[in-house]
Amino acid sequence: MSTPDLPWLASIGRQTLAIEPTPLQKMERLSAEIGGPEIWIKRDDCTGLATGGNKTRKLEYLLADALTRGADTIITYGAVQSNHARQTAAACAQLGLNCHLLLSRRVNWPHPSYLNQGNVLLDRLFGAQLHVCDLDQVDGTRDALLEQLKQEGRSAYEIPAGGSNPIGALGYVRCMAELARQADALGVQLGQIVHASASAGTQSGLVFGANALGLETHIMGVNVFHPSPETLRNRVQHIIRGLCERHPQAGVNAEVPIDINHAYLGEAYGIPSAEGLAAIHLAARMEGILLDPVYSGKAFAALIDQVNLGNFNEHSAIVFIHTGGHASLGAYADAFADPEPA
Ligand SMILES: Cc1ncc(COP(=O)(O)O)c(C=O)c1O
């Protein structure tokens, strides 16, 4: 059966930033090794902007909105090793926009590389202005920055952390349609999707998109950020409601089920877990694919464990959405100091 398109989506302003479609590939060796359903990977680590990642698709809609409103300056938020901040900095460089990144020291990973390498190094290369502060200083730093930009006559546009609001989430509505077309063409059953979930834009876009397309796809968001899974569920729900309000023609029921898995967060956001590190080694050695210790490694560990537990046995294929993140690997070099367990 061929997948219908989303005509209402095509009429919404979008600034091209990503190279797409990103590939949908079978993880041949890993699937054989694990011996469960086939494992497929949607390569959103290959969106092409500044080493790729899931924020690029969101930024296509957010920056189109910013440009329509006449913005010349972008402000956004994240942890010091934010992948969203890095992709925003690169997109701003490409579009000739000023970029301010408010980066909070919220992760207790006490190694110097965390503050200097990986994403933060790239942010500087892209010419962004960095404001690194403690979590409780973000509001004050923001207020002072907004005042300064006003004095300078700048027109500022704020993007929330992770680019997650009903505008940014459209990037993953669009991704869902792209993935459905690819799965059709390759004969892959889209029964189960797994991905890392944090600021909720990816999951809400995928869930909304699947519903708008009439697909019976289960979408498991692996919580890698929130101490309570309910916070993430509420955020996904909130963005889906916002999408429903803005796009009633999509015909989506705002109360669609939301699947959050909370078993793979480990100690906390940004702290590598043993399972996540093992998943990184596995994907690297069996498929030549780079994951990261904060997002995609933990989500891939979830996928492997759920397959091993037999929880996905009803499906012939599982699709892992690789949301990127490997730009932070250098910042987490200390997590890889011990050799891989045999
Ligand atoms: C690499 C990576 N994967 C997954 C996510 C989670 O996506 P979202 O914030 O849309 O839930 C993020 C950002 O938070 C990310 O940087």
Ligand as a Chemical Component Dictionary entry (heavy atoms), coordinates in Angstrom:
data_LIG
# 
_chem_comp.id                   LIG 
_chem_comp.type                 NON-POLYMER 
_chem_comp.pdbx_formal_charge   0 
_chem_comp.three_letter_code    LIG 
# 
loop_
_chem_comp_atom.comp_id 
_chem_comp_atom.atom_id 
_chem_comp_atom.alt_atom_id 
_chem_comp_atom.type_symbol 
_chem_comp_atom.charge 
_chem_comp_atom.model_Cartn_x 
_chem_comp_atom.model_Cartn_y 
_chem_comp_atom.model_Cartn_z 
_chem_comp_atom.pdbx_ordinal 
LIG C1 C1 C 0 21.420 13.382 19.472 1  
LIG C2 C2 C 0 20.074 13.650 20.026 2  
LIG N1 N1 N 0 19.173 12.662 20.022 3  
LIG C3 C3 C 0 17.942 12.831 20.518 4  
LIG C4 C4 C 0 17.558 14.033 21.060 5  
LIG C5 C5 C 0 16.188 14.139 21.628 6  
LIG O1 O1 O 0 15.311 14.760 20.734 7  
LIG P1 P1 P 0 14.172 15.687 21.305 8  
LIG O2 O2 O 0 14.863 16.771 22.074 9  
LIG O3 O3 O 0 13.446 16.159 20.116 10 
LIG O4 O4 O 0 13.333 14.859 22.211 11 
LIG C6 C6 C 0 18.472 15.109 21.079 12 
LIG C7 C7 C 0 18.156 16.425 21.662 13 
LIG O5 O5 O 0 17.696 16.627 22.731 14 
LIG C8 C8 C 0 19.759 14.909 20.547 15 
LIG O6 O6 O 0 20.668 15.885 20.538 16 
# 
loop_
_chem_comp_bond.comp_id 
_chem_comp_bond.atom_id_1 
_chem_comp_bond.atom_id_2 
_chem_comp_bond.value_order 
_chem_comp_bond.pdbx_ordinal 
LIG C1 C2 SING 1  
LIG C2 N1 SING 2  
LIG C2 C8 DOUB 3  
LIG N1 C3 DOUB 4  
LIG C3 C4 SING 5  
LIG C4 C5 SING 6  
LIG C4 C6 DOUB 7  
LIG C5 O1 SING 8  
LIG O1 P1 SING 9  
LIG P1 O2 DOUB 10 
LIG P1 O3 SING 11 
LIG P1 O4 SING 12 
LIG C6 C7 SING 13 
LIG C6 C8 SING 14 
LIG C7 O5 DOUB 15 
LIG C8 O6 SING 16 
# 
